[in-house]
Amino acid sequence: MSILDQSMRLAAAMHRTRARDWNTWDTRSVLRHVLLPESLAIDIGIAAPDRLIWVGESFFGQQQLPRTAGTQLTSIGRDLNISSILEIRPGPRSYDGAYTSLELDLRGARYRVETTASNGQWVALITPLQEVTWPRAVTVHARMLWNRPGHASRVDARTLVADLPGQEITIHVTGEPFHDPNLPTPSPYLAIQGDQPVAISTSTPLSLDEVTRRIADARTHLDKWNAEHDDQAETQEATRACIAWNLIYEPRFDRVICPVARDWNCKRGGYALFCWDSFLTAWMITADDPDLGYACAIETFREMVDESFIPNVAQGSGRVSCDRSQPPVGSLCLLGMYRLHPNQEVIESLWPALMAWNRWWDSDRQNTNGTISLGSNPYTPRVGDPAEFIQPNTGDGAAIESGLDNAPMYDDPPFDPDTHLMLIEDVGMTSLYVADCQAMAELALILGHQQDADELLGRAERYGQALENLWNDQEGIYLNRRTDKQEWSKARSPTSFYPLIGGYVPKDRAERLVSEHLLEPTQFAGEWMIPVSPKHEEAFKEQLYQRGRVWPPVNFLVYLGLHRYPLDKARHTLVEKSLALLLKGWREQGVVAETYSAIDGTGGRGPHTHPLYSWGPVLGFMSRIERGQIPSPFGPAGEHAGRSHS
């Protein structure tokens, strides 16, 4: 019997109510709508003479198209006077598929694709956004997914039919047929001329006018939902679009989950769940759909390693990072979720796993100085993934446990293969562990587990006191320190502000941290903040992943620390600048990015940054906490500062 049996039963019940009806359930295409539980898929595409975009995988962002045969030699070194970029840009949508929208640009031909679903019927409207000069066709395809029973066939130029166990579903289109038998598709399809709007409907054939009306009604309803929070309607639009576009159905475990990004799932065997990413996303989902939020949080525990810790990643290929975990923010997020929408049954079902994970940090990641060091344990490869051979029991594997994979502060410290620890005391991870112990203690008291609460508060105090030794009074900042040489790390990071989360920092120190570092323009302050490497370090110039860019979860965790202190200016500054970053990307490019440039505020268009990443909306979520719309895990701002040392 597993310690997770009860929580998995609860999750299964929640998934059953969500994995139904029409939605963009399949991770492999944002242009594929699927009916559950039947698993009938309808693919929408725009066909051009040299490109049919539905073939393969369709995701958000930009893709360089290949040159056609006639240009491969004659135009070498020349710029083409027609776009060579395919771009799919997300638009507003709901979680449940009641309304979805996106725009795509195929070699200069721009279209908007909108859908709505209700009472088992699905309709779509494909609208050209400019005059179509060259031949284009809207294509509609039907197929079965995940090896489920059924088949589809073409009836005539405007009708497909799907024969499913116990029922038949027809698919109808409006418009003039486009005849091209050479479209590269093996599945039954319809092709309609793409110079006019095209309507698609299931079961009952609907006119273009009727479909247009239904789409308009669905969009109006969504706009009202997003506008519930006064002047934050646009923030809600970006948040819900980002999360909803990443919601998928995962057939192996018959569940609805929100991985970090759709295309990442395809590279990892169908799904990839990352630890701290998933907890942060579950908290945000809970604000709109509590059952779905809790179900997503539970799924983060499903592939717990040896009933001891949550792995950094678990993926559809079978690979699980058995060597390492990731930042321990699970209980902090669950406490936030509970404050927002209490569900004691879920917390109780997860309690044994939460306690095991908390104890694992203490037993497996405590260094000789009594703080936390990053680690990576050895293990025998289980599925033959190359990562299983090169990451375990290495410094690289340990750095990944931080969630800040290539941060400069992990460039130099050696790794001890005997203890499986990086030889550095880690301010950030120790601080997050203190917060984990505190959040766990709060949850223990809610559940009536007084003995566990006492144990957890004892650990919080012990590690909170140990953080005292990582305060560099000369520089006025908390710093990582080598355990082999007792030398301070030269690299700086926003993790130096994480001790605020535990509330153990004396108020005078908190003020120094803010005035001398966080709000100092030569270090972390600026138009776009917080850079993960301060401006005065060489790594800032790289603007590559954890070297100089702005990371949404880092901003969020620093904000939670500031929230425990009467540091109003710093808190308001971070909230405003984070929100500005989110809205800039959404307005200009339809981006809610994995990371952002700390130089120009752009995100999602470059190496090692995704254009629609599930944790991106935390940049706006902190604004809702600041306004009192979302409760903070530890109560109102400024109430719990300097608990032990002031």
PyMOL commands that set and color helices and strands:
alter all, ss='L'
color gray80, all
select helices_A, chain A and resi 5-18+69-71+208-246+262-267+275-286+290-299+330-340+344-364+387-390+395-401+408-410+427-447+450-470+494-497+499-502+507-518+539-542+552-562+568-589+618-626
alter helices_A, ss='H'
color red, helices_A
select strands_A, chain A and resi 21-23+32-36+40-48+51-52+61-64+85-90+100-106+109-118+121-128+137-144+151-156+159-164+167-173+189-193+198-202+248-250+255-257+272-274+313-315+415-416+421-422+424-425+471-472+477-478+481-482
alter strands_A, ss='S'
color yellow, strands_A
deselect
rebuild
show_as cartoon
